[in-house]
């Protein structure tokens, strides 16, 4: 069983910052690419950012590039998403996901293991 748990969501003012954390266990975390996705009410779950399992290569959606930073700490089996310059459009439930394989992927179907989600609300 693979366990993925997010934390750090909350309500912030537009222009503010928030840091999300994800703890994963049960499998080979250090060899797995990890991703962050988000889903707003009535919308599809979309890719936000990902980090590879070995070289720490990163990938970002255009909508968050330059504002969000994904990082990982394999010693503690955690991955983080640092969010700056938040906009009301960033309001969504944010999900952490483990891919299993090491290679970066954007498709949510490439991630079989998911957390329960954490709510991020950005007020105008």
Residue pairs with C-beta under 8 A, 6 or more apart in sequence:
1 26
2 24
2 25
2 26
2 27
2 98
2 112
2 113
3 23
3 24
3 25
3 26
4 22
4 23
4 24
4 96
4 97
4 98
4 113
4 114
4 115
5 22
5 23
5 24
5 96
5 115
5 116
6 20
6 21
6 22
6 94
6 95
6 96
6 115
6 116
6 117
6 118
7 20
7 21
7 22
7 23
7 118
8 18
8 19
8 20
8 21
8 118
9 18
9 20
9 94
9 118
9 119
9 120
10 18
10 119
10 120
10 121
11 121
11 122
11 123
12 18
12 86
12 120
12 121
12 122
12 123
13 122
13 123
14 86
14 87
14 88
14 122
14 123
14 124
15 85
15 86
16 86
16 122
17 82
17 83
17 84
17 85
17 86
18 83
18 86
18 120
19 80
19 81
19 82
19 83
20 36
20 80
20 81
20 83
20 94
20 96
20 118
20 120
21 78
21 79
21 80
22 34
22 36
22 78
22 79
22 80
22 81
22 96
22 115
23 77
23 78
24 32
24 34
24 77
24 78
24 79
24 96
24 98
24 113
25 77
27 98
27 100
27 113
29 74
29 77
29 98
30 53
30 54
30 74
30 77
31 53
31 54
31 102
32 53
32 98
32 99
32 100
32 101
32 102
33 50
33 51
33 52
33 53
33 98
33 99
33 101
33 102
33 103
33 104
33 105
34 50
34 51
34 53
34 70
34 72
34 79
34 96
34 97
34 98
34 99
35 47
35 48
35 49
35 50
35 51
35 96
35 97
35 98
35 99
35 105
35 106
35 111
36 48
36 49
36 50
36 70
36 79
36 81
36 94
36 95
36 96
36 97
37 45
37 46
37 47
37 48
37 94
37 95
37 97
37 108
37 111
38 45
38 46
38 48
38 90
38 92
38 93
38 94
38 95
38 120
39 45
39 46
39 92
39 93
39 95
39 117
40 91
40 92
40 93
43 92
45 95
45 108
46 61
47 61
47 106
47 107
47 108
48 60
48 61
48 64
48 68
48 81
48 94
49 58
49 59
49 60
49 61
49 64
49 68
49 69
49 70
49 81
50 58
50 59
50 70
50 99
50 104
50 105
50 106
51 57
51 58
51 59
51 70
51 71
51 72
51 79
51 104
52 58
52 102
52 103
52 104
53 99
53 101
53 102
53 103
54 102
56 71
56 72
57 104
58 70
58 104
59 104
59 106
60 68
60 70
63 89
64 83
64 90
67 83
67 84
67 85
67 86
68 81
68 82
68 83
68 84
69 81
69 82
69 84
70 79
70 80
70 81
70 82
71 79
71 80
71 82
72 78
72 79
72 80
73 79
73 80
79 96
81 94
83 90
83 120
86 120
86 122
87 122
88 122
88 123
88 124
89 122
90 120
90 122
91 120
91 121
91 122
92 120
93 117
93 118
93 119
93 120
94 117
94 118
94 119
94 120
95 114
95 115
95 116
95 117
96 114
96 115
97 108
97 111
97 113
97 114
97 115
98 111
98 112
98 113
98 114
99 105
99 110
99 111
99 112
99 113
100 112
100 113
101 110
105 111
